């Protein structure tokens, strides 16, 4: 859709938040030994990945609500 120019603001927002989540989890996987050393827990990278998931969902919802409020105010 993005290549043919059919992407919407909503789609771009979801894509951006998804990309942030993916890079966050890849960072956790790549540096899991350093994260485990920092927190003193071998599975700390999984907890940090969950934090990235919750954060990206929260950010995406906030941005989408902001966009819908802006489009409603412009329509009136």
Secondary structure as UniProt FT lines:
FT   TURN            2..5
FT   HELIX           9..30
FT   HELIX           32..39
FT   TURN            42..43
FT   HELIX           44..75
//
